[in-house]
């Protein structure tokens, strides 16, 4: 009997302690978010996730490799610049050594996700995220939880963000377009997510994490109508994996030209090729980290040959059609590539205009796809398959 009483008493004490710890966390839900002073790096907020429970809403954003659980909430007032960086850091002796951070706009009960961050450098498992373009004086809500739902103390501070010039497409850095192979030093450190632009097609990316640190470049298409862009590493940089997209059009109305994640099975940098473009038009280049929002220095390598005969170092893809001439449907045999999951298939008329465009999956074994050409006039067309810095072409006759 005494043992039962002792066990019951101990259980009550443990439950009471847990309830007490939970009651002390006024910021266990968004409504109790603790305000974080702006530009508080010298006097960060000391806080904890110990005793926290999982918030019923909003749903966690896809970030890192853990699901939200013991989360706590904070609020930050947006400065006049509309840009703010929120960062977590370690507290000596705390069991919490790895955090995930999410930022929301909106109001309690109607929060709008702006992005998330797991590890902001390769060797640093705490989190940092920059948000731009928010109304001055508005409130941002920050959710923090431990990786693996580990609870413990940490510090949090918010700062007015110093923005990169090319953080938005309006500040895209011009790349050389002189017909030579040029290398431009770049970084995405301090970048934020660009809103309102076409998202990359999922088939060209390895990661499903949201884009949170993209930067922009631009280049003028040469007379050849042919451009190739790739990224490359910088020694000592934390950034070791990029993704890249090429767009045509204007900043207000962009059209995706090409997208690439990895150039090869052991090359996590990216590259893309676009051809048949209008000379003198502008191509916009978007680069971001493809690995848990890491940031750092990288190189942008660009080649804009003045003629189609200039060396491009472009690999040729085998491209076959099952029947030629074609009447209503064009069947295309797709090659097998060990280092690519998808490719862009396009059909261009004799004037070089794209009349059909599709992103196709490249499977482990040779596959086949088809294009409906019943709505196209008779004539000679050029079929192109592009992925990374590889391209295949085939002349097609439609009758």
Residue pairs with C-beta under 8 A, 6 or more apart in sequence:
18 51
21 50
21 51
22 28
22 51
22 52
22 53
24 51
25 32
25 48
25 51
25 52
25 72
26 32
26 34
27 33
27 34
27 47
27 72
27 73
27 74
28 51
28 52
28 53
28 55
28 71
28 72
28 73
29 55
29 73
30 55
30 73
30 104
30 108
30 111
30 141
30 143
31 108
32 73
33 73
33 74
33 75
33 141
33 142
34 45
34 47
34 72
34 73
34 74
34 75
35 74
35 75
35 76
35 77
36 45
36 74
36 75
36 76
36 86
36 142
36 156
36 157
36 158
37 43
37 45
37 158
38 76
38 77
38 79
38 84
38 158
38 159
38 160
39 158
39 159
39 160
40 157
40 158
40 159
41 157
41 159
43 157
44 89
44 155
44 156
44 157
45 74
45 155
45 156
45 157
46 91
46 153
46 155
47 72
47 74
47 153
47 154
47 155
47 156
48 72
48 94
48 96
48 151
48 152
48 153
48 154
49 70
49 71
49 72
49 96
49 144
49 145
49 146
49 150
49 151
49 152
49 154
50 70
50 151
50 152
50 153
51 70
51 151
52 70
52 71
52 72
52 145
52 151
53 70
54 68
54 69
54 70
54 71
55 68
55 71
55 73
55 143
57 111
58 104
58 111
58 113
60 67
60 68
60 102
60 143
61 102
61 113
61 115
61 116
61 210
62 116
62 208
62 209
62 210
63 100
63 102
63 116
63 117
63 118
63 209
63 210
63 292
63 293
64 100
64 116
64 118
64 119
64 147
64 209
64 292
65 118
66 100
66 147
66 148
66 149
68 100
68 102
68 143
68 145
69 145
69 146
69 149
70 145
70 146
70 149
70 150
70 151
71 143
71 144
71 145
72 143
72 144
72 145
73 141
73 142
73 143
73 144
74 86
74 141
74 142
74 144
74 156
75 139
75 140
75 141
75 142
76 84
76 86
76 139
76 140
76 142
76 158
77 137
77 138
77 139
77 140
78 84
78 134
78 135
78 136
78 137
78 138
78 139
78 140
79 136
79 160
80 136
81 136
81 160
81 161
81 163
82 132
82 133
82 134
82 135
82 136
83 130
83 131
83 132
83 133
83 134
83 160
83 161
83 163
83 192
84 130
84 131
84 134
84 140
84 158
84 159
84 160
84 161
85 128
85 129
85 130
85 131
85 158
85 159
85 160
85 161
85 190
86 101
86 103
86 128
86 129
86 131
86 140
86 142
86 156
86 157
86 158
87 120
87 126
87 127
87 128
87 129
87 156
87 157
87 158
87 159
88 99
88 101
88 126
88 127
88 128
88 144
88 154
88 155
88 156
89 126
89 154
89 155
89 156
89 157
90 96
90 97
90 126
90 154
90 155
91 152
91 153
91 154
91 155
93 153
94 152
94 153
94 154
95 150
95 151
95 152
96 146
96 150
96 151
96 152
96 153
96 154
97 125
97 150
98 119
98 125
98 126
98 146
98 147
98 148
98 150
99 125
99 126
99 127
99 144
99 145
99 146
99 147
99 154
100 116
100 117
100 118
100 127
100 144
100 145
100 146
100 147
101 116
101 117
101 127
101 128
101 129
101 142
101 143
101 144
102 113
102 115
102 116
102 142
102 143
102 144
103 113
103 114
103 115
103 116
103 129
103 131
103 140
103 141
103 142
103 143
104 111
104 112
104 113
104 114
104 140
104 141
104 142
104 143
105 111
105 112
105 114
105 134
105 138
105 140
105 141
106 112
106 141
108 141
111 141
114 131
114 140
114 193
115 129
115 131
115 192
115 193
115 210
115 212
116 129
116 210
116 212
116 293
117 127
117 128
117 129
117 212
117 292
117 293
118 125
118 127
118 147
118 292
118 293
119 125
119 126
119 127
119 292
119 293
119 294
120 126
120 127
120 128
120 129
120 293
120 294
120 295
121 238
121 294
121 295
121 296
122 238
122 240
122 294
123 238
125 147
126 154
127 144
129 192
129 212
129 293
130 161
130 163
130 190
130 191
130 192
130 213
131 140
131 161
131 192
131 193
132 161
132 163
132 167
132 168
132 192
133 168
133 192
133 195
134 140
142 156
144 154
144 156
146 152
161 190
161 192
162 190
163 190
163 192
164 171
164 187
164 188
164 189
164 190
164 191
164 215
165 171
165 173
166 172
166 173
166 215
166 216
166 217
167 190
167 191
167 192
167 194
167 215
167 216
168 194
168 216
169 194
169 197
169 216
169 251
169 254
169 284
169 286
170 251
171 216
172 216
172 217
172 218
172 251
172 284
172 285
173 184
173 186
173 216
173 217
173 218
174 217
174 218
174 219
174 220
175 182
175 184
175 217
175 218
175 219
175 229
175 285
175 300
175 302
176 182
176 184
176 219
176 302
176 304
177 219
177 220
177 221
177 222
177 227
177 302
177 304
178 304
179 222
179 304
179 305
179 306
179 310
180 303
181 301
181 302
181 303
182 301
182 302
182 303
183 232
183 299
183 300
183 301
184 217
184 299
184 300
184 301
184 302
185 234
185 297
185 299
186 215
186 217
186 287
186 297
186 298
186 299
186 300
187 215
187 239
187 295
187 296
187 297
187 298
188 213
188 214
188 215
188 239
188 287
188 288
188 289
188 295
188 296
188 298
189 295
189 296
189 297
190 295
191 213
191 214
191 215
191 288
191 295
192 212
192 213
193 210
193 211
193 212
193 213
193 214
194 211
194 214
194 216
194 286
197 247
197 254
197 286
198 247
198 254
198 255
198 256
199 211
200 211
200 243
200 245
200 256
200 259
201 256
201 259
201 342
201 359
202 208
203 341
203 342
203 359
203 361
204 259
204 260
204 261
204 341
204 342
204 359
205 243
205 259
205 261
205 290
206 261
206 262
206 290
206 341
207 243
207 261
207 290
207 291
209 292
209 293
211 243
211 288
212 288
212 293
213 288
213 289
213 293
213 295
214 286
214 287
214 288
215 286
215 287
215 288
216 284
216 285
216 286
216 287
217 229
217 284
217 285
217 287
217 300
218 282
218 283
218 284
218 285
219 227
219 229
219 282
219 283
219 285
219 302
219 304
220 280
220 281
220 282
220 283
220 304
221 227
221 277
221 278
221 279
221 280
221 281
221 282
221 283
221 304
222 279
222 304
222 305
222 306
223 279
223 306
223 307
224 279
224 304
224 305
224 306
224 307
224 308
224 310
225 275
225 276
225 277
225 278
225 279
225 352
226 273
226 274
226 275
226 276
226 277
226 304
226 305
226 308
226 312
227 246
227 273
227 274
227 275
227 277
227 283
227 302
227 303
227 304
228 271
228 272
228 273
228 274
228 302
228 303
228 304
228 312
228 313
228 314
228 389
229 244
229 246
229 271
229 272
229 285
229 300
229 301
229 302
229 303
230 244
230 263
230 269
230 270
230 271
230 272
230 300
230 301
230 389
231 242
231 244
231 269
231 270
231 271
231 287
231 298
231 299
231 300
231 301
232 269
232 298
232 299
232 301
233 239
233 240
233 269
233 298
233 299
234 296
234 297
234 298
234 299
236 297
237 296
237 297
237 298
238 294
238 295
238 296
239 289
239 294
239 295
239 296
239 297
239 298
240 268
240 291
240 294
241 262
241 268
241 269
241 289
241 290
241 291
241 294
242 268
242 269
242 270
242 287
242 288
242 289
242 290
242 298
243 259
243 260
243 261
243 270
243 287
243 288
243 289
243 290
244 259
244 260
244 270
244 271
244 272
244 285
244 286
244 287
245 256
245 257
245 258
245 259
245 272
245 285
245 286
246 256
246 257
246 258
246 259
246 272
246 274
246 283
246 284
246 285
246 286
247 254
247 255
247 256
247 257
247 283
247 284
247 285
247 286
248 254
248 255
248 257
248 274
248 277
248 281
248 282
248 283
248 284
249 255
249 284
250 282
251 284
254 284
257 272
257 274
257 277
257 283
257 344
258 272
258 273
258 274
258 344
258 386
259 272
259 344
259 359
260 270
260 271
260 272
260 387
260 388
261 270
261 290
262 268
262 269
262 270
262 290
262 339
263 269
263 270
263 271
263 339
263 388
263 389
264 339
265 338
265 339
267 339
268 290
268 291
269 298
270 287
270 290
270 388
271 388
271 389
272 386
272 388
272 389
273 312
273 314
273 386
273 388
273 389
273 390
273 391
274 283
274 386
275 384
275 386
275 391
276 346
276 348
276 352
276 353
276 354
276 382
276 384
277 283
285 300
287 298
287 300
289 295
303 310
303 312
303 313
305 311
305 312
313 389
314 389
314 390
314 391
315 389
315 390
315 391
316 390
316 391
316 392
317 335
317 337
317 343
317 385
317 386
317 387
317 390
317 391
317 392
318 335
318 392
319 332
319 333
319 335
319 383
319 384
319 385
319 392
319 393
319 394
320 332
320 333
320 394
321 330
321 331
321 332
321 333
321 383
321 394
321 396
322 331
322 332
322 333
322 368
323 331
324 395
324 396
324 397
325 396
325 397
325 398
325 399
326 373
326 396
326 397
326 398
326 399
327 373
327 374
327 398
327 399
328 372
328 373
328 374
329 370
329 371
329 372
329 373
329 374
330 347
330 370
330 371
330 372
330 373
330 383
330 396
330 398
331 368
331 369
331 370
332 345
332 368
332 369
332 370
332 371
332 383
332 385
333 366
333 367
333 368
334 343
334 360
334 362
334 363
334 366
334 367
334 368
334 369
334 385
335 362
335 366
335 385
335 392
336 362
336 363
336 364
336 365
336 366
337 343
337 362
337 387
337 390
339 388
340 362
340 387
340 388
340 390
341 361
341 362
342 359
342 360
342 361
342 362
342 387
343 359
343 360
343 362
343 385
343 386
343 387
344 357
344 358
344 359
344 360
344 385
344 386
344 387
345 356
345 357
345 358
345 359
345 360
345 369
345 371
345 383
345 384
345 385
346 354
346 356
346 357
346 358
346 383
346 384
346 386
347 354
347 355
347 356
347 357
347 371
347 373
347 376
347 381
347 382
347 383
347 384
347 396
348 354
348 355
348 381
348 382
348 384
349 355
349 376
349 379
349 381
350 379
350 380
350 381
355 376
355 381
356 371
356 373
356 376
358 369
358 371
360 369
360 385
361 367
362 387
373 398
376 398
377 398
378 398
378 399
379 397
379 398
380 395
380 396
380 397
380 398
381 395
381 396
381 397
381 398
382 393
382 394
382 395
382 396
383 393
383 394
383 395
383 396
384 391
384 392
384 393
385 391
385 392
385 393
386 392
